[in-house]
Amino acid sequence: MIKPKKSVVNMDGYFVPMFENNWDIKIDSNENNYGPSLKVTERLKNIDYKNISFYPFYGELTQKIAQYTGFSSDNIKVTNGADEALGAIFQTYMEDGGVLLTLDASFDMPVIYASVQGGRTIKVPFKEKWVFPVDEFLNSINDADIIYIASPNNPTGSIIEENDLLKIINKAKDKVIIIDETYANYMGKSYKDLVNKYDNIFIVRSFSKDFALAGLRLGYIISNPENIKVLKKVVSPFSVNSIAMIAGIEALSDLNYFEHIKAEVIQSKEELKKFFKDIGAVVYDSYANFLLIDFKQKADFVYNKLKKENISVKLFKKGSLLENHLRVTIPTVYGVKRIKEALKVKPALVFDMDGVLIDARKSYRATIEQTYEKYSGKKIDPKEIQYVKNLGGYNNDWDLTMYLLDKAGVKVSYDDIVETFQNIYWNNGKGLINNESVLFDRKLMQDLSKNYNISIFTGRFKNEAMFALNRFNVTDLFYPIITSDDIPHDKGKPDPWGLNLTKEITIADKYYYFGDTIDDIKAAKSAGYTPIGVLPPQDKSDELASKMKNTGAYAVIDSVENIKSILEKQDETVL
């Protein structure tokens, strides 16, 4: 196997999906959701064979860009997207071992290009979200060869003030300074005129965000004519295809269209900003065509709510500076409406699994019986198991089994009970867990999801819970799914810890919990939920129903299939 150079082996790449997802609204990559000017699409309908068969001539496009930006054609280099523009600058000016200076939260590609050239990167962290850390940046300039500044910055949407930028330029007169203005037209301010004063400035721009040509890959560089001459040595002579070139010319012939789009984006951005704030998020000021929003612990919930409605947004990785942040490209008016509908604040229905959603008589209950019999040599009456369960305090079946054996005078270590129990019940997905059946109709949950958020909090382990839900093909109906793996080992029900966690990571105005034990009712009550008792398949007695009500259950139902009448009744009275 041929090995690449070490700088490539050790770097992280920028990987993109190979196939298109069926999103209704794609607002995860900052593309222009409004589409290109009609002049572009009409012109592209009339492409002839000459535009495809022969190499392109860039003179007209270069002149158009020069006229649009107020420069001479000698100041312009057309590129295959802003990405090629950046890559060409690094290829041309960074030596092996060179240093890139950039922000800690900014566009990734300059870091990649620096690595390819055998360079390293200094990332200056933000001291205050998301104010440009000019003093810290100035302190690192002497170590840098290339300086990259995006204004507005992706993904923060923030800008660098002109006075701060000039401080950096004046201290870095012998450095290459890249000013990425991919989003500058949404800000309404450009630093392109600095090219006339400083010969080390490279302005990089794109047709993707402004003119909706992301799929055609078209960008350009503005710089000193001598710099442009040098870059032309490096950039492939025909890297921009004829179709992209023609589209760029037509886009620049209809600047009124972009101004219309810009006004729409600004209006929709303000509407979304207010909406996200109203549901409790931290929304940062953005000068670009996107918003950066900190949803804190609710980020996964929001992301999955949007995903369920086929709305694609950017969720940043766990452990990163932007953990729990979503970046949302500003969509059309229709898109704004869809987002608001998807994230409409609703009551939350949180379900226990065993005895409520899943019939566990032939799995968990049978495992208790078999474990008891193994160590005691006797069979146990299922009614005795249910009797202890109804007392409360034994929501964990390992603890319940230990109690029953102790009561029978059988001394067994807790670890042995756990091992035996798990071998019988789970056994790597081959145990009695396969004897379970589902207690609800899929359509019921689908109907409920129109007016409620549907989630699960169960004492099961994550793998066991997901195994059962996947087996019945109902996993997609619930989010989040909180299990014993998500809570401290000593915080199981009746402790409200798990239900409080559910509150912290979801958005709702009311919370219901549906459980089949006294401990479920106690936990729900302690967490400020409306407790609803559900009689499990093994005990439909009036006695259990009475105990649940006396413990604090608002109502007790025979099964989750009767849920609608109870919810409608409570909405009319208590809530």
MIPA-422433 format. One record per residue (C-alpha): residue in three letters; x, z, y. Coordinates in steps of 0.001 Angstrom, whole numbers, plus 500000, padded with zeros to 6 digits. Last residue first. Layout:
N
<r "ALA",<X,Z,Y>>,
...
This chain:
575
<r "LEU",<445180,533254,521621>>,
<r "VAL",<443081,536092,520223>>,
<r "THR",<439746,534308,520147>>,
<r "GLU",<439327,530515,520154>>,
<r "ASP",<442895,529775,519083>>,
<r "GLN",<442477,532398,516369>>,
<r "LYS",<439436,530666,514895>>,
<r "GLU",<441043,527236,514976>>,
<r "LEU",<444139,528609,513273>>,
<r "ILE",<442095,530342,510575>>,
<r "SER",<439984,527259,509891>>,
<r "LYS",<443064,525059,509637>>,
<r "ILE",<444973,527251,507187>>,
<r "ASN",<442638,527084,504217>>,
<r "GLU",<444972,524828,502183>>,
<r "VAL",<447625,527459,502848>>,
<r "SER",<445982,529577,500148>>,
<r "ASP",<443454,532415,499740>>,
<r "ILE",<443745,533377,503370>>,
<r "VAL",<444380,536747,504999>>,
<r "ALA",<443887,537319,508701>>,
<r "TYR",<445547,539028,511647>>,
<r "ALA",<447867,540775,509221>>,
<r "GLY",<448868,544215,510491>>,
<r "THR",<449763,546409,507520>>,
<r "ASN",<446086,547318,507005>>,
<r "LYS",<445273,543617,506806>>,
<r "MET",<447968,543028,504210>>,
<r "LYS",<446879,546054,502195>>,
<r "SER",<443257,544838,502218>>,
<r "ALA",<444249,541380,500993>>,
<r "LEU",<446331,542969,498250>>,
<r "GLU",<443364,545085,497095>>,
<r "ASP",<440911,542218,497407>>,
<r "SER",<442902,540536,494666>>,
<r "LYS",<444209,536968,494615>>,
<r "ASP",<447425,538016,492900>>,
<r "GLN",<449503,535632,490770>>,
<r "PRO",<448791,532519,492855>>,
<r "PRO",<449948,534262,496039>>,
<r "LEU",<447414,535512,498646>>,
<r "VAL",<448543,534262,502048>>,
<r "GLY",<448692,536833,504836>>,
<r "ILE",<448855,535607,508409>>,
<r "PRO",<451084,537542,510813>>,
<r "THR",<450936,536580,514514>>,
<r "TYR",<454576,536792,515477>>,
<r "GLY",<456155,539417,517722>>,
<r "ALA",<459224,539876,515544>>,
<r "SER",<458136,543316,514294>>,
<r "LYS",<454714,541945,513291>>,
<r "ALA",<456242,539052,511408>>,
<r "ALA",<458668,541312,509541>>,
<r "LYS",<455907,543745,508579>>,
<r "ILE",<453629,540955,507345>>,
<r "ASP",<456398,539399,505256>>,
<r "ASP",<457294,542832,503821>>,
<r "ILE",<453680,543282,502704>>,
<r "THR",<453985,540088,500720>>,
<r "ASP",<452526,536552,500662>>,
<r "GLY",<453733,535220,503983>>,
<r "PHE",<452557,532904,506746>>,
<r "TYR",<454186,533554,510112>>,
<r "TYR",<452637,532429,513384>>,
<r "TYR",<454500,531941,516667>>,
<r "LYS",<453161,531046,520103>>,
<r "ASP",<454643,529157,523085>>,
<r "ALA",<457201,527167,521103>>,
<r "ILE",<460766,525886,521375>>,
<r "THR",<463004,526609,518403>>,
<r "ILE",<466466,528109,517879>>,
<r "GLU",<465905,531600,519264>>,
<r "LYS",<462454,532005,517738>>,
<r "THR",<463742,531150,514274>>,
<r "LEU",<466503,533709,514772>>,
<r "ASN",<463863,536344,515563>>,
<r "LEU",<462155,535411,512298>>,
<r "GLY",<465393,535913,510398>>,
<r "TRP",<466182,539250,512036>>,
<r "PRO",<462663,540705,511626>>,
<r "ASP",<463754,543224,508936>>,
<r "PRO",<460992,543368,506321>>,
<r "LYS",<462617,541070,505208>>,
<r "GLY",<466331,540471,504795>>,
<r "LYS",<468832,541806,507309>>,
<r "ASP",<471432,543412,505017>>,
<r "HIS",<473037,540125,503947>>,
<r "PRO",<473292,538876,507532>>,
<r "ILE",<471114,535793,508142>>,
<r "ASP",<471557,532038,507751>>,
<r "ASP",<472368,532066,504031>>,
<r "SER",<469063,533894,503426>>,
<r "THR",<467231,530746,504469>>,
<r "ILE",<466021,529113,507688>>,
<r "ILE",<464546,525607,507420>>,
<r "PRO",<464203,524280,510970>>,
<r "TYR",<462407,521974,510766>>,
<r "PHE",<459825,521202,508102>>,
<r "LEU",<457955,518056,507027>>,
<r "ASP",<461109,516106,506170>>,
<r "THR",<461840,518373,503215>>,
<r "VAL",<458562,517450,501483>>,
<r "ASN",<459750,515193,498647>>,
<r "PHE",<458720,517651,495922>>,
<r "ARG",<462212,517784,494456>>,
<r "ASN",<463681,517746,497932>>,
<r "LEU",<461751,520886,498844>>,
<r "ALA",<462782,522634,495626>>,
<r "PHE",<466449,521718,495849>>,
<r "MET",<466497,522514,499582>>,
<r "ALA",<465295,526069,498948>>,
<r "GLU",<467702,526611,496064>>,
<r "ASN",<470691,525256,497999>>,
<r "LYS",<469831,527329,501072>>,
<r "PHE",<469408,530596,499205>>,
<r "ARG",<465846,531870,499079>>,
<r "GLY",<464569,534629,501346>>,
<r "THR",<462509,532105,503251>>,
<r "PHE",<461864,531091,506848>>,
<r "ILE",<460292,527666,507085>>,
<r "SER",<459219,525364,509927>>,
<r "ILE",<456287,523372,511323>>,
<r "ASN",<455883,522848,515072>>,
<r "TYR",<452177,522553,515800>>,
<r "ASN",<449631,520104,517200>>,
<r "LYS",<450471,516823,515481>>,
<r "SER",<452491,518713,512856>>,
<r "LEU",<449263,520138,511406>>,
<r "ASP",<448122,516689,510270>>,
<r "GLN",<451436,515998,508539>>,
<r "MET",<451331,519426,506958>>,
<r "LEU",<447872,518775,505499>>,
<r "LYS",<448876,515260,504415>>,
<r "ARG",<451581,516718,502196>>,
<r "ASP",<449059,518830,500264>>,
<r "PHE",<449990,522390,499570>>,
<r "LEU",<450876,524690,496677>>,
<r "VAL",<453864,522871,495146>>,
<r "SER",<454971,523463,491570>>,
<r "GLU",<457911,525297,490052>>,
<r "ASN",<459153,524921,486485>>,
<r "ASN",<462386,523221,487598>>,
<r "ILE",<463553,526473,489204>>,
<r "LEU",<463621,527767,485624>>,
<r "GLY",<467207,526591,485285>>,
<r "LYS",<468995,523229,485480>>,
<r "GLY",<469773,523159,489208>>,
<r "ASN",<473206,524702,488861>>,
<r "ASN",<471925,527446,486549>>,
<r "TRP",<469232,528450,489079>>,
<r "TYR",<466674,530817,487519>>,
<r "ILE",<468255,531915,484254>>,
<r "ASN",<471895,531860,485271>>,
<r "GLN",<470951,533292,488678>>,
<r "PHE",<469173,536293,487149>>,
<r "THR",<471966,536989,484704>>,
<r "GLU",<474633,536955,487422>>,
<r "VAL",<472552,539033,489828>>,
<r "ILE",<471690,541607,487195>>,
<r "ASP",<475319,541874,486132>>,
<r "ASP",<476406,542387,489759>>,
<r "TYR",<473816,545143,490213>>,
<r "SER",<475237,547067,487290>>,
<r "VAL",<472811,548024,484558>>,
<r "LYS",<471370,551437,483714>>,
<r "VAL",<468028,551300,481921>>,
<r "GLY",<465798,554332,482534>>,
<r "ALA",<462625,552242,482843>>,
<r "LYS",<462447,553027,486569>>,
<r "ASP",<466065,551931,486884>>,
<r "LEU",<465158,548635,485180>>,
<r "LEU",<462217,548061,487519>>,
<r "TYR",<464288,548932,490588>>,
<r "MET",<467118,546574,489578>>,
<r "THR",<464607,543763,489058>>,
<r "LEU",<463121,544367,492513>>,
<r "ASP",<466549,544458,494110>>,
<r "TRP",<467418,541113,492515>>,
<r "ASP",<463992,539802,493534>>,
<r "ASN",<464636,540522,497231>>,
<r "ASN",<461292,541367,498888>>,
<r "TYR",<461463,544845,497423>>,
<r "GLY",<460597,547099,500358>>,
<r "GLY",<456866,546602,500089>>,
<r "LEU",<454399,548305,497732>>,
<r "ASN",<452852,544938,496910>>,
<r "LYS",<456004,543814,495120>>,
<r "VAL",<455910,546963,492998>>,
<r "TYR",<452336,546158,491877>>,
<r "GLN",<453218,542493,491390>>,
<r "ILE",<455976,543360,488930>>,
<r "GLU",<453658,545791,487132>>,
<r "LYS",<450985,543108,486886>>,
<r "PRO",<453511,540806,485217>>,
<r "ASP",<453620,543312,482326>>,
<r "ILE",<457197,543829,481196>>,
<r "LYS",<458638,542874,477838>>,
<r "LYS",<461111,545197,476202>>,
<r "GLY",<464757,545073,475127>>,
<r "SER",<465660,546780,478394>>,
<r "TYR",<468605,544595,479447>>,
<r "LYS",<467442,541186,478261>>,
<r "GLU",<463740,541986,478791>>,
<r "TYR",<464236,542778,482479>>,
<r "THR",<466196,539563,482988>>,
<r "GLN",<463496,537579,481190>>,
<r "GLU",<460637,539117,483204>>,
<r "ILE",<462440,538748,486535>>,
<r "THR",<463232,535126,485638>>,
<r "ALA",<459577,534465,484805>>,
<r "ARG",<458613,535757,488235>>,
<r "TYR",<461208,533586,489955>>,
<r "SER",<460440,530443,487942>>,
<r "LYS",<457129,530202,486118>>,
<r "ARG",<455258,532260,488723>>,
<r "ALA",<457077,530566,491608>>,
<r "ASP",<454201,528477,492988>>,
<r "ILE",<455737,527017,496147>>,
<r "LEU",<454314,526817,499669>>,
<r "VAL",<452920,530338,499976>>,
<r "GLY",<453796,532242,496791>>,
<r "ASP",<457461,531498,497336>>,
<r "MET",<458152,529573,500527>>,
<r "ASP",<457567,531681,503623>>,
<r "PHE",<456096,529559,506364>>,
<r "VAL",<456574,529356,510122>>,
<r "LEU",<453832,527700,512178>>,
<r "ALA",<455031,527260,515744>>,
<r "PRO",<452717,526774,518727>>,
<r "LYS",<453446,523699,520813>>,
<r "VAL",<455672,522825,523787>>,
<r "LYS",<455753,519049,524180>>,
<r "LEU",<459129,517802,523045>>,
<r "ALA",<457936,514568,521410>>,
<r "GLU",<455335,513934,524127>>,
<r "LYS",<457877,514426,526904>>,
<r "ILE",<460338,512137,525163>>,
<r "ARG",<457679,509450,524658>>,
<r "LYS",<456646,509556,528329>>,
<r "VAL",<460254,509199,529451>>,
<r "GLY",<460631,506232,527112>>,
<r "TYR",<457585,504516,528604>>,
<r "VAL",<459037,504984,532094>>,
<r "THR",<462200,503313,530812>>,
<r "PRO",<465068,505333,529387>>,
<r "ILE",<467770,507437,531067>>,
<r "THR",<470510,507926,528495>>,
<r "VAL",<470350,511416,527038>>,
<r "ARG",<473480,513401,526279>>,
<r "LEU",<472720,516526,524294>>,
<r "HIS",<474768,519703,524506>>,
<r "ASN",<474739,522385,521808>>,
<r "GLU",<478540,522104,521408>>,
<r "LEU",<480093,520319,524378>>,
<r "LEU",<483494,522008,524261>>,
<r "SER",<483533,521225,520544>>,
<r "GLY",<482934,523631,517679>>,
<r "LYS",<479809,521861,516517>>,
<r "LYS",<479772,518205,517424>>,
<r "PHE",<477844,516691,520310>>,
<r "LEU",<474268,515447,519985>>,
<r "LYS",<473704,511969,521446>>,
<r "VAL",<470106,510740,521576>>,
<r "SER",<468017,508524,519274>>,
<r "ILE",<464225,508612,519555>>,
<r "ASN",<462524,507718,516278>>,
<r "GLU",<459850,510436,516683>>,
<r "LYS",<461474,512534,513956>>,
<r "LYS",<464787,512016,515735>>,
<r "LEU",<463345,513507,518923>>,
<r "LYS",<462217,516655,517127>>,
<r "ASN",<465548,516711,515269>>,
<r "TYR",<467595,516657,518462>>,
<r "VAL",<465400,519296,520083>>,
<r "PHE",<465728,521657,517109>>,
<r "ASP",<469458,521036,516843>>,
<r "ALA",<469904,521862,520538>>,
<r "LYS",<467811,525064,520502>>,
<r "GLN",<470809,527387,520280>>,
<r "LYS",<472053,526251,523707>>,
<r "PHE",<469961,523364,525038>>,
<r "ASP",<472726,522240,527387>>,
<r "ILE",<471755,518887,528895>>,
<r "LEU",<473958,516013,530007>>,
<r "LEU",<471858,513349,531713>>,
<r "PHE",<472361,509580,531714>>,
<r "ASN",<472506,506588,534048>>,
<r "ALA",<475320,508122,536094>>,
<r "TYR",<475585,510520,539044>>,
<r "SER",<474480,513474,536949>>,
<r "ASP",<473658,517012,537993>>,
<r "TYR",<473631,519263,534950>>,
<r "VAL",<470520,520318,533082>>,
<r "VAL",<470411,523790,531522>>,
<r "ALA",<467427,523852,529177>>,
<r "GLY",<464385,526145,529248>>,
<r "ILE",<461413,523855,528654>>,
<r "ASP",<460831,523454,532407>>,
<r "LYS",<464482,522524,532935>>,
<r "PHE",<464123,519631,530498>>,
<r "PHE",<461004,518414,532318>>,
<r "LYS",<462575,518645,535766>>,
<r "LYS",<465613,516624,534695>>,
<r "LEU",<463385,514126,532929>>,
<r "GLU",<461429,513406,536107>>,
<r "GLU",<464599,513251,538213>>,
<r "LYS",<466203,510816,535785>>,
<r "SER",<463068,508664,535697>>,
<r "GLN",<463196,508212,539469>>,
<r "ILE",<466928,507506,539532>>,
<r "VAL",<466639,505054,536637>>,
<r "GLU",<463775,503163,538287>>,
<r "ALA",<465718,502854,541551>>,
<r "LYS",<468759,501573,539630>>,
<r "ILE",<466632,499043,537777>>,
<r "HIS",<465331,497596,541053>>,
<r "GLU",<468850,497475,542479>>,
<r "PHE",<469955,495739,539288>>,
<r "TYR",<467297,493061,539713>>,
<r "ASN",<468234,492519,543342>>,
<r "LEU",<471735,491617,542140>>,
<r "ASP",<470456,488422,540540>>,
<r "SER",<473331,485922,540699>>,
<r "LEU",<475747,488508,539353>>,
<r "ALA",<473705,488617,536147>>,
<r "GLU",<473800,484809,535920>>,
<r "ILE",<477604,484708,536079>>,
<r "GLY",<477915,487541,533573>>,
<r "ALA",<475574,485818,531103>>,
<r "ILE",<477654,482625,531317>>,
<r "MET",<480863,484564,530622>>,
<r "ALA",<479310,486496,527746>>,
<r "ILE",<478198,483223,526154>>,
<r "SER",<481600,481627,526699>>,
<r "ASN",<483521,484332,524881>>,
<r "VAL",<485900,486761,526574>>,
<r "SER",<489193,487136,524670>>,
<r "PHE",<490374,483611,525484>>,
<r "PRO",<493893,484213,526790>>,
<r "SER",<494463,487422,524790>>,
<r "VAL",<495456,490126,527244>>,
<r "VAL",<499173,490916,527466>>,
<r "LYS",<500651,488278,529754>>,
<r "LYS",<497492,488350,531868>>,
<r "LEU",<498186,492021,532496>>,
<r "VAL",<501421,491137,534316>>,
<r "LYS",<499692,488695,536651>>,
<r "ILE",<496952,491247,537340>>,
<r "ASN",<499567,493836,538313>>,
<r "GLU",<501078,491396,540794>>,
<r "PRO",<497637,490695,542250>>,
<r "ASN",<497063,494460,542891>>,
<r "SER",<494128,495722,540870>>,
<r "ILE",<490522,495159,539847>>,
<r "ILE",<489944,495011,536097>>,
<r "TYR",<486994,493427,534329>>,
<r "GLY",<484290,493885,531740>>,
<r "LEU",<482163,491911,529297>>,
<r "ARG",<481183,492770,525737>>,
<r "LEU",<478147,490608,524810>>,
<r "GLY",<476174,493428,523202>>,
<r "ALA",<476662,495688,526220>>,
<r "LEU",<475179,493073,528580>>,
<r "ALA",<472557,495315,530198>>,
<r "PHE",<473585,494497,533796>>,
<r "ASP",<474600,497893,535119>>,
<r "LYS",<475563,499769,531953>>,
<r "SER",<477205,496973,529964>>,
<r "PHE",<478730,494751,532680>>,
<r "SER",<481816,496969,532797>>,
<r "ARG",<484382,498167,535307>>,
<r "VAL",<487999,499309,535405>>,
<r "ILE",<489766,499933,538721>>,
<r "PHE",<493562,499978,538342>>,
<r "ILE",<495549,501707,541077>>,
<r "ASN",<499364,501593,541199>>,
<r "ASP",<499639,499224,544179>>,
<r "TYR",<497979,501593,546623>>,
<r "LYS",<496278,500587,549893>>,
<r "ASN",<494266,497496,548954>>,
<r "VAL",<493462,498960,545517>>,
<r "LEU",<492008,502006,547284>>,
<r "ASP",<489089,499751,548207>>,
<r "LYS",<487785,500112,544642>>,
<r "TYR",<486917,503789,545108>>,
<r "SER",<483207,503101,544654>>,
<r "LYS",<480086,504959,545770>>,
<r "GLY",<476432,504337,544940>>,
<r "MET",<476493,506796,542058>>,
<r "TYR",<474541,504411,539827>>,
<r "ASN",<476999,501670,540769>>,
<r "ALA",<479885,503902,539711>>,
<r "TYR",<478897,504101,536044>>,
<r "THR",<481722,502048,534495>>,
<r "GLU",<483952,502972,537409>>,
<r "ASP",<487016,504040,535423>>,
<r "ILE",<489830,504811,537828>>,
<r "ILE",<493134,504180,536061>>,
<r "ILE",<496238,505492,537815>>,
<r "VAL",<499637,504250,536640>>,
<r "LYS",<502239,506643,537972>>,
<r "ASP",<504917,506206,540668>>,
<r "LYS",<502588,507154,543522>>,
<r "ALA",<501356,510197,541635>>,
<r "LYS",<501283,512950,544265>>,
<r "ASN",<499486,510784,546807>>,
<r "ILE",<497065,509541,544173>>,
<r "ILE",<496164,513053,542999>>,
<r "LYS",<495520,514355,546508>>,
<r "LEU",<493562,511184,547237>>,
<r "LEU",<491273,511863,544278>>,
<r "ASP",<490598,515384,545510>>,
<r "ASN",<489660,514139,548975>>,
<r "GLU",<487427,511443,547437>>,
<r "GLU",<485408,513902,545348>>,
<r "ILE",<485634,513426,541600>>,
<r "ILE",<482335,512822,539864>>,
<r "SER",<480106,514441,537224>>,
<r "GLY",<477957,512711,534598>>,
<r "THR",<479422,515043,531962>>,
<r "PRO",<479841,512522,529135>>,
<r "ASN",<481279,510338,530647>>,
<r "ASN",<482629,510889,534129>>,
<r "PRO",<481184,509294,537227>>,
<r "SER",<483942,508762,538151>>,
<r "ALA",<486325,508351,535237>>,
<r "ILE",<489908,509415,535816>>,
<r "TYR",<492819,508337,533612>>,
<r "ILE",<496406,509034,534655>>,
<r "ILE",<499255,507170,532974>>,
<r "ASP",<502869,508341,532858>>,
<r "ALA",<502236,512086,533000>>,
<r "ASP",<504510,515149,533078>>,
<r "ASN",<504738,515241,536873>>,
<r "ILE",<500948,515103,537096>>,
<r "SER",<500293,518346,535222>>,
<r "ASN",<500016,520759,538180>>,
<r "LEU",<497893,518251,540075>>,
<r "PHE",<495281,518309,537294>>,
<r "GLU",<495158,522092,537342>>,
<r "ASP",<494539,522011,541099>>,
<r "VAL",<491945,519212,540815>>,
<r "PRO",<489747,520811,538170>>,
<r "PHE",<486799,518383,538687>>,
<r "VAL",<483640,520502,538733>>,
<r "TRP",<481577,520242,535571>>,
<r "LYS",<481116,523103,534609>>,
<r "GLU",<483735,525380,536130>>,
<r "LYS",<487291,525740,534867>>,
<r "PHE",<487196,522283,533282>>,
<r "PRO",<490052,521691,530885>>,
<r "VAL",<492985,519344,531550>>,
<r "LYS",<493749,517197,528525>>,
<r "ILE",<497383,516179,528177>>,
<r "THR",<497682,513240,525808>>,
<r "ARG",<500477,511870,523640>>,
<r "GLY",<502024,508453,523326>>,
<r "GLY",<502972,506287,520363>>,
<r "GLN",<501212,503245,521787>>,
<r "VAL",<498351,503727,519337>>,
<r "SER",<498066,507323,520535>>,
<r "ALA",<497645,506255,524158>>,
<r "TYR",<494957,503779,523159>>,
<r "ILE",<493112,506513,521270>>,
<r "VAL",<493277,508932,524188>>,
<r "PRO",<492059,506189,526525>>,
<r "MET",<489152,505556,524103>>,
<r "ASP",<487734,509072,524085>>,
<r "PHE",<485840,509113,527404>>,
<r "SER",<485912,512548,529029>>,
<r "ALA",<485703,516248,528274>>,
<r "ASP",<489230,517675,528355>>,
<r "LEU",<490088,515607,531400>>,
<r "THR",<492928,513089,531493>>,
<r "LEU",<496712,512777,531668>>,
<r "LEU",<498329,510282,529300>>,
<r "VAL",<501974,510755,528327>>,
<r "GLY",<504520,508236,527073>>,
<r "GLY",<506426,508706,523819>>,
<r "ASP",<506589,504969,523145>>,
<r "GLU",<506160,503249,526494>>,
<r "MET",<502820,502956,528268>>,
<r "TYR",<502431,500213,530893>>,
<r "THR",<501313,496972,529299>>,
<r "GLN",<499709,498146,526083>>,
<r "PHE",<498040,501005,527944>>,
<r "ILE",<496649,498675,530605>>,
<r "ALA",<495502,496207,527949>>,
<r "GLY",<493628,498905,526032>>,
<r "LEU",<491756,499988,529133>>,
<r "ALA",<490621,496464,529977>>,
<r "GLU",<489810,495802,526326>>,
<r "ASP",<487478,498798,526350>>,
<r "ALA",<485910,497767,529671>>,
<r "GLY",<484411,494819,527828>>,
<r "ASN",<486254,491730,526639>>,
<r "THR",<488174,491320,529860>>,
<r "VAL",<488102,489413,533162>>,
<r "LYS",<491104,490093,535389>>,
<r "ILE",<490467,490258,539147>>,
<r "ASN",<492754,490795,542147>>,
<r "ASP",<493861,487162,542293>>,
<r "SER",<490190,486177,542579>>,
<r "SER",<490282,487787,546010>>,
<r "PHE",<488315,490942,546633>>,
<r "GLY",<484933,491947,548041>>,
<r "THR",<483485,493252,544776>>,
<r "TYR",<480653,490729,544363>>,
<r "GLN",<482704,487833,545757>>,
<r "ALA",<485596,488648,543425>>,
<r "ILE",<483211,489011,540487>>,
<r "LYS",<481650,485624,541227>>,
<r "GLN",<485074,484041,541662>>,
<r "THR",<486201,485422,538308>>,
<r "LEU",<483024,484122,536670>>,
<r "GLU",<483543,480649,538142>>,
<r "GLY",<487210,480496,537134>>,
<r "TYR",<486900,481804,533593>>,
<r "PHE",<487042,478539,531640>>,
<r "PRO",<485909,478976,528036>>,
<r "TYR",<487401,477371,524920>>,
<r "PHE",<485341,474545,523502>>,
<r "SER",<482756,474259,520724>>,
<r "ILE",<480343,476957,521821>>,
<r "ASN",<479657,476257,525475>>,
<r "LYS",<480052,472533,524796>>,
<r "TYR",<477325,472692,522141>>,
<r "ASP",<474635,473627,524616>>,
<r "ILE",<473302,476990,525824>>,
<r "ASN",<469841,476547,527346>>,
<r "LYS",<468156,479691,526066>>,
<r "LEU",<471066,481667,527483>>,
<r "ARG",<470046,480611,530964>>,
<r "GLU",<466548,482031,530545>>,
<r "THR",<467901,485324,529202>>,
<r "VAL",<470351,485767,532072>>,
<r "LYS",<467960,484742,534839>>,
<r "LEU",<465405,487115,533309>>,
<r "SER",<467791,489905,534278>>,
<r "PRO",<469176,492005,531470>>,
<r "GLY",<467451,494771,529501>>,
<r "TYR",<465717,497881,530795>>,
<r "ASN",<467349,500286,528354>>,
<r "ASN",<470807,499854,529898>>,
<r "GLU",<473188,501265,527294>>,
<r "ASN",<474245,504881,527669>>,
<r "SER",<475093,505323,523970>>,
<r "ASP",<472423,507724,522652>>,
<r "ILE",<469270,506394,524303>>,
<r "LYS",<467840,504166,521574>>,
<r "ILE",<464031,504299,521676>>,
<r "ASP",<462015,503029,518718>>,
<r "TRP",<465021,503561,516465>>,
<r "ASN",<465220,501589,513238>>,
<r "ASN",<468894,502218,512642>>,
<r "GLU",<471299,499333,513125>>,
<r "PHE",<474119,498892,510657>>,
<r "MET",<477867,499468,510797>>,
<r "PRO",<477652,502685,512788>>,
<r "VAL",<480584,503364,515152>>,
<r "PHE",<483954,505033,514634>>,
<r "TYR",<486352,505900,517414>>,
<r "GLY",<489543,506804,515579>>,
<r "ASP",<491365,510113,515256>>,
<r "MET",<495152,509908,515301>>,
<r "ASN",<497775,510818,512707>>,
<r "VAL",<497944,507548,510792>>,
<r "VAL",<497942,505473,513984>>,
<r "SER",<500939,507212,515569>>,
<r "LYS",<502738,507104,512227>>,
<r "LYS",<502797,503319,512049>>,
<r "PRO",<500570,501758,509452>>,
<r "LYS",<501502,501960,505759>>,
<r "ILE",<501394,498997,503401>>,
<r "MET",<500000,500000,500000>>,
